Each structure stands twice: as structure tokens, then as C-alpha cells.
Amino acid sequence: MQSHLFNPVDFRLILPEVQLSLFGLGILLTDFLLEPRYKYWNAVMAMLGVGFSGYTLWQLRRPIADQGDIYGFSGSLLVDPFFLFFGFLFLAATALVILLSVRYMEIEAEHHGEYYSLMLFATVGMMFMTAGIDLIVQFIGLETMAISFYILAGFLRDDRRSNEGALKYLLLGAFSSGILAYGFSIMYGMTGSTNLRVITAEFIRRAGSGMDLLVVLSVTTVAAGLFFKIAAVPFHQWAPDVYEGAPTTITAYISVASKTASFALLLRLFQTAFWPARPSWTLLLAGVAVASMTLGNLAAITQSNIKRLLAYSSISHVGYVLLGLVAAATGPQVNVTGLKAVAFYLFAYAFMNIGAFAIVIVLRRQGLIGDDLEDLNGLIQRSPSAAVLLLIFMLSLAGVPPTAGFVGKYYIFLSLIETGHYYLAIFAVLYIIPAVYYYFRIVAHAWMRESTDPVRPVISPAQALALTVTVFVSLVAGLYPEPFVRLASYSLFLPFTPVGR
């Protein structure tokens, strides 16, 4: 019988999160001891925390390979390939943003220790969101992530845009969390449990007796709360303002990590408790996906600020991922191609989007924010390497071969065709046309306009490393996608067998 005081097996399951938390607390404790010229050690400590956590997470592969999925803390946590895949993705995104932040923070606000600590705490929240199969664990993880991002979005306290974006993020985020908590309370009220395996068993029983209004209400409210987190239409209003106002490094982090973690939670819920009720939510997801692609693509065309343009484009990418989930949930059995498409798309999007924001970060210097299209003018003359990298990232985001973005969209289209969603596949293909237009507007400014700024951008060694990693994945996953597709297949989380109450 397991001890309720301390169980070494349970502790091992959360050791990656514990390590991140300890390094985050350590940075807060040592930051005030560092002189301004040594503040870069905050970033070094944050990278060490990510490294230790990644190594511990890697060690969990062996017991999973030997024993299968591992449940911990009285069945409230599940460590499986799904968690490992997304956990490594969160850590990779965090490491890349830390590398991009070192020089950026020297320009903006020096190396405040709390900046890096909050990034580690946000990662802890994301990992608990993904590992949790208990509503309480998931909600606490979600709020840990969200509160960290609210603060990071307003980290530039002297910048009015940053203050405005953070305030909107906080107010709308609190509202969406309330809706999500209401949906969770309905699920608890129907089943008397917060454990997803028990909830799934009850929902299966209710599904056998026809349409259940309480099940539909819980699905709708939970979906609405998560639609805000992924910035899906009509809960997208916060994204452009937050993307524009937040520090560009944090904009990159929110656009990738927050969305990926929220999708991981959405997948957990919709492939367990809500799986028996999928006829009631596949149409909802399809409608939201089409609306997100429509508004995101059309609104991005009119933007002159790069960060706002990428904000609206990210809304359109949310639509593509939701289409993959719609395909996965079509039919009596889960469509594996759809789930694989979702995992690969989120993986590819993380690297190509961070890479795109990295170019904007490189342009930032004292006296120049660098996030307007005009700031890119003549980049090919001032920094040919940055202009070439920008072209690669824009091609990948647009879904042009041979890039990772093309392979991601290909699997989305394939899953839709396999499941008979031909009209959705046609919509998805057609929306590539406006995407190519506005992404190539960015390229045109960098490659075809005369330079209006004689200063050559300086790429620091840390930024160069981050750009190398992002462009490597964006290209190699398009040229030779097989190992990356296998990685996405490893993450597949199929609806598990429920337990009785």
C-alpha cells in the first residue's frame, strides 16, 4: 500500500517539475547578489534548470518502455509518451527563448532574475497541465502558467503598450478561467469525481442513453475556456494587443508554449472524458476552425506591425490544428493520421514561429523597436544571413515545400481526406493563398525595398545558436520528415480504458 506521506515512485514522476521550481527559486534568491555586469548568470542558471529537467525527463523513457503508462499520486498524474513529447517541446521552447533573451534583456531591462524564474514556473505549469488526468491538477497547472504569462506580458513596466496588453490579458484570462472552472464543476457534479478515468466511465454510460444536455454544457464551457488560451475565434481578441505590447521574447514564448500546452490539455480532455460525446463537439470544432482561418488570414493582410501580423497568422494556424482534431474524432475509432498531424504541426510550429520572432528580436536595439514592416527594409543588404533565415521561416509558416510547415499541412489535409471532410480540406487549401501573400509582404520588405536604416543588425552568439536550431528543424523536418513523423507518432494518446467509480 502506498504511503500518503512520501512515495519515491511518485516523487520521481514529478522530479522534472521539482528541478525547474528549485532553479526558479534559486534565481530569485541569488539575483540580488549579482552585480549588473554578471546578470547574465540568471540566464545561465535558467538554462541549467532546463537541462537538468530535460535529462530527468529523458530518464523516464525507460520505465515507460518497460511498464507502460505510469500513474502517480493516487491516479491524478499520468506519465506516458504523450507527456514526454510535449514536456520536451516545452523545454525546447523555453531554452530557445532564454537564448534569445540574454541580449534583448540587456537592451530592455537588464537581466531581472524574476524574468527567467517566471519562465521556469510557467514551464512547470505547462508540464502539470499535460501530465494531469485530474481536473484539479490540470486547473492548477493552467493557472500557474497563466499567472506567469500575465506578469511576463507586462514586464516592460515603462511601456504603455506592454501595460495595456498585460491588463487585457489578465482580465480576459480571468474570465476564461472562470468559464473553464464552471465546466469542470459541471463534470464533477455529474460524476462525483475529478479523475478523468472515472469521469470517462460516467460519460460513456450517459452517451448510451442519447443526448445529454449536461454533457453538452460541460463540453461547451470547457471548450470556450480553452479556446481563449489557444486564441481561437471568437476568443482571440487579446492576442494582437498582447503580442504587440509584450517583450518580443515573451511574445514568441506565449505564441508557442502557451498554445501548445493548451492544445495538450484540450487533447487530454477531448480524448478521454469528452470522447464518448464527440458527435456533439466535432461540428463545434470545425466551425471554430474555419472561423479562425478566415479571420486570422484576412486580418493579417492589413497589418503593418510584424508582431500583430504574426498574431493574426497564429490564429489561422490554430484553425489548422483544430481541423486535425476534427479528423481524429471522426468515425467509430480514432483516426491516427489526424492525431499524428496535430502533434507534428505543433512541433513544427514551435520552431518556425520562434525563428520568425527571433529575426524581430535581432532587429531590436536602443532607439529602434524593430517590429514594424518598414524596419525590415533592405535587410538583405544589411544582414544577408538574417534575410535568408527570415525567408525560410516565412516559407515554412506559409506551408511552402520543402519546409516543416508544408509537411504539417500535408498531414492535416491527408487526415481530412481520409475521414471524408473534403469541404474542410478545400477551405484549408484555399486559405494558403492569403497566407502566402502576407508572409511574402514581410519577405518583400526585407529583400526588395531600399534600406532606410544604415545600421547592420548584430546577432549575438546565443541568438545565433537559437536561430541555427530553429532553421535546422524548419528545413530538415521538411526535407527528411520521417524521423520527426515517428516522433509525432510516439506521442499518440489514444482514449484510455476507463475505471469504475
N, C-alpha and C positions, 0 to 999 in steps of 0.2 A: 504494500500500500504506500502511495506516495506521501511524503511529508508535506504539510501545508506551510511549514516554516521555510525550508530551503531544499530544493531538489537540484542536484548538479546537472542533470539532463536538461531540465527547464532552463537553468541559467545559461547553459551552453547555447541554447537556441536563440537567446537574446543578446549574446555576447557582442555581436557586431554593433548593435544599437548602444550597448553599455559603453563600448570603447569610444564611439562618436560622442556620447554625452560627456565622458570624462575628459576628452580632449577639448570639447567646447567649454567646459567649466575651467579647465586648466588655462585656456587662453584668456578668459575673463580675469583670472587671478593673477596672471603674470603680465598682462598688458600694461598696467600702470608702472611696472618696474622697468620697462624698456624705454630708452631714450628715443626720440623721434627718428634718428638715423638707423635704429635697429628694429623699427616696427615691422619690417618685412618678415621677422621671425614669427609673427602671428600667422602669416600665410604658410610658412614652413610647418608650423605645428598643426595647422588645419590639414595640410597635405599628409602629414604623418598619421593623423587620425583617420583619414580616408584610406590610407594604405593599410593600416592595421585592421580596420574594419573589413576591407576587401579581402585580405588574407584569411581572416576568420570565416568570412562568408564562403570563400573557396573551400575551406576545410569541411564545411557542411555537406559538400557534394558526396563524400564517401559514405556517411551513414544513410543518406537518402538513397544512394545506389544499392546499399546492402539491405536496408529495411523498408524502403519505400517512403511515402509521405510520413512525416513525423508530427504528431500532435503534442502540444505542451500546454502547461498552465490550465489543467482540467479541461482541455479541448478548446481553449479560446484562441490559441495560436496554431497555425499550420505552416510548417516549413517544407516546401516542396519545390520542384523545378520552376514553377510559376514565380514564386517568391525570389528564388536565386536570380532568375533572369532580370526581373525588374529591380532587385536590390543592386545588382552590378550596374544596371543602367543609371540608377540614381547616383551611385558613387562616381561613375564616369562623368556624368554631367556636373556634379559638384567639383570634381577635380579640375575639369576644363575651365569652369567659371573662376575657380581660385587662381589658376594660372593667368587668366585674363584680367583679374582684379588687381594684381600687385602694382603695376604701373598706373592703372586707372585710379586707384585709391590714392596714390601719391599726388595726382593732379587734383582730385576732387576733395578729399577729406583726410588725407594721411591714412595710416593703417590702424583704424579703430578696431580693437580686439573684438568688440561686440558684433561687428560686421561678419567676421568669419565664424564666431560662435553661433550666431543665428543661422548661418548656412548649415552648420553641422546639426543643429537642433531641428531644422526643417527636414533634413535628410532622415533623422530619427523618426519623425512623424510619418514621413512617406513610407518608411520600411514597416512600421507598425500597421499602417493602412493596408499594406499589401499582404502582410503575414496574418493579420487578424481575421478570424472567422467568428468573431463575437461582435455584436453591434457596438458595445461599449468600447472595446479596444479600437475598433475602426473609427469611431467618432472622436475618441481622444487623440488618436494619431492624426486625423484630419485637422483638428483644431490646433494641435502642436505645429503642424506645417503651416496652417493659415495664419496664425498669430505671428510666426516668424516672418512670413512674407509681408504681412501688413506693415511691420516695422521696417523691413528692408526696403520696401517700396518708397517709404518716406524718409530714407536715410539721409538725403541731402536736405537738411533742415532749413537752409537758407534759400532754397529753390522753391518758388511758389508752385511751379508745375509739379514738383515732387510731392509737396504738401497736399495739393488738390487731388492728385491721383491716389495717394495713400488714403485720404479721407473717404473718397468714393469707394475704394476697395474695401475698407473697413466696414462702412455702412451697408453696402450691398452684400458683402461677405457674411456679416452677422445675420442679415435677412435670409440668405440662402441656407445658412447653417440651421436656422430656426425651422425652415421648411423640411430640411433633411431630418432633423431631430423629431419633427412631427410624424414623418413617415416611419421612422424607426419605432416610435411609440405605438403606432398602429400595428406594426409587425409584432411587437411584444404583447400588445393587448390581445391579439388573435391567438397567440401560441403559448403565452406564459413563459417564454424563454427568449434570451438574447443570442443564443447559439444558432448559427446558420444551419447546422445539420438538423437540429430539432425543428427550426422554422421551415426548412425544406420539406420535412416529412408532413407537417401540417398543411402546407400549401399544396402538396401532391394530393392529400386527402380532399381538400376543398376543390381542387381542379376536377376531381372525378364527379362532382355534383353540379357542374356547369359554371357559368359566370358568377363570380363572387365580387360584389361591389367593394367590400373592404380590401380585397386583394388588389383590385384595380386602383383604389385610392392610395394604397401604400406604394404601388409601383409608380403612380403619377407623381406623388410628393417626393419620393426618393430620387426619381429621375430629374425632377425640377431642381432639387438641391445640387445634384451632381452636374447638371447642365451648366449651372453657374460656374462651377470650378473648372470646367473644360472650355468655358466661353462659347457655348453653343447658342445659336439663335433660339428664342428671343432673350436669353440671359447673358448677352455678350457686351452690354453697354459699358461695363467697366474696363474692358480690355484696351481699347485705343488710348484712353486717358492714362491708365496705369503704365502701359508700355512706353508712352511718351515721357511721362514725368519721372518714372523710377530711374535710378542709375542704370546705364546701359547694360552693365554686367548683370544686374538683378533682373532687368527685362529679359535677357537671354535665359536666365535661370528659371524665372516664372514661366516663360513661354514653353520651356521643355519639361522641367522637373515637375512643376505643379500639374500640368496637363497629363503627363504620363502617369503620375501617382493617382490622379483622379480617375483616369481610364482603368488603371489596375483595380481600384475599388469598385468601379462600375462593373467590370468583368466578373469580379468575385460575387457580387450581389446578383447580377443577372444570369449567371451560370449556376447559381445554387438556389436561393430562395425563390427567385422570380422565374426560373426556368420552366416550371410547370405552367406558368401563366403567359408564356411567350406569344400566343396569338393576340394578347391584349396590348403588347408593347412593341412588337416589330413594326407595326404601322406608325406608331408614335415616333420611333427612332428614325424610320425612313423619312417622315415628314420633316423632322428637325434637321436631318442630314441634308436634304435638298434645300431647305431654307438657309442653312448655314453656308452651303456652297454658293447659293445665289447672292445673298447679301455680302458675304465675305469677298467674293470676286468682284462684284460690281462696285462696292465701296472702295476697294483697294485701288481701282483705276484712277480715282480722283485725288488721291493723296499726294502731297508734296514732301511730307516728312517720312523718312525711311522707317522709323520705328512705328508710326501709325500704319504705314503701308503693310509692314510685316505683321502688325496686329490683326488687320483685317484678313490678310492671307492666311494667318494661323486659324482663323475662324473657318475658312474654307477647308483647311486640312482636317479640322475636327469632323466636318461632314464626310470626308472620305473614310475616316476611321469608323465612324458610326455605320456607314454602309457595309463595312466588313463585318461588323457585329450583326447587322440585319441578315446578311448572308449566312453567318454561322448559326443563327437561330431558326433558319427556315428548314422545315421538314421534321420528320419524327426523330431523327438523330442529328447531333451537332455536325455542322459542316466544317471539317478540319481545315480546308483551304481558307475559309473565312477567318478562323482564329489565327492561323498562321499569317495571313495578310495583315491583321491588326497588329500582331507582335512585331513583324518585320517593319511595318510602316512607322510605328512608334520608335523603333530602334533607329531607323534611317533618319527620321525627322529630327531626333535629338541631335545628331552630329551635324547635319546640314544646316539646321537653324542656328545652332550655337556658332557655327562657322560664319554664317551671314552676319550675325550680330558682332562677331569678332572684328570684322572689317570696319564696322562703325566705331567700335571701341578703339581701334588703331588710329582712326582719324581724330579722335579726341585729344586736344591739347589745350594749354592755357589760352583762353580767349576765343576758342573755337569749340563749339559743342560737337559739330561734325555729323549731325543726324538729319540734315536736310539734303534733298537730292542735289542741290546746287553745290554742296560741299564735295560731291564726288567728281565734279567737272575736271577732266584731264587727269584722272588718277593713273591712266596708263602711262603718262609722261612722267608723273611724279614718283610712282611706285609700281613698276610693271608687275612685280610679283603679287602685290595686293590686288591689282586689277584682274589678273588671271585667276586668282583664287575666288574673287567675287563672281566672275563669270561661271566658274564651276558650281559654286553654291546656288546661284540663280538657276542654272540649268537643272540642278537636282531638285530644287523646290518646285520648278515648273513641271517636272516629270519628263524631261527630255533624255533619251538614251545618249551615252551609256553610263548612267548615274544611278545611285541608290534610290533616288526618288522615282525614277522610271520603273524600277523593279517593284517597289512598294505599290505603285498604282496598278501595275500589271496584275499583281495578285489580288488586289481589290476587284478589278474588272473580271478576272477569272472566276472568283468566288461568286460574283453576282450572276454571271452567265451560267455557271454550274447549277445554281439554285433557281434559275428561270426569271431573275429580275432584270429582264432585258431593257425595260424603260429606264430603270435606275442606272444601268450601265451606260446607256446612251447619254443621260444627263451628265454623268460623271466625266465621260469623254469630252463632251462639248464644253464643259467648264474649264478644260485645259487651255482653250483658246484665249479667254481673257487673262488667265494666269500668265501665259507666255507673254502677253502684251505688257502687263505692268511689271513683271520681273525684268523684261528687256528694256523697259524705261530706265531702270537702275543701271543696267549694263551700258545703255546708250550714253548716259551722263558720264560714266567712267571712261568709256572708250572713244566716244565720238565728239564730245564737247571740248572746247578750248579751256585750258586751265585758268581758273580765276584766283588761284592760290599758289604762290610760288614755293611754299614750304613743302618739303618732302616728308611724308609720314615716317615716323621712327617705330620700328617693330622691335619690342624688347625680346630677349631670349625666351621668357616664359610665354609671351604671346605667340612667338614663332613655333614653340612646341605645341601649343593648343591648336594653332592653325594647321600644323602638319598632321596631327591626329585626325582632326575633323575632315580635312580634304582627303586623307588616305581612306577613311571609311566611306566617304561620299563617292569616291571613284571606284575603289576595289569592290565594294558591295554591288556596284553596277556592272563592272567588267567580269567579275567572278563571284556571283551571288551565292553559289552552292553552300559554302560553309556558314554564311550568315543566315541562309534559309534553314539550315539544320539547327542553328542556334535558336531561331524563332520557333521551330518545331519542338525543341526541347522544352520550351516554356508553356506548351499547350496545357490548359487547365480544363479538363472535361468535368461535366457535372458529377459530383461525387454521390455515393450512396448514402442516403440519409439514415439517421438513427431514430429510434423511437423515443418518446418522451419519458 
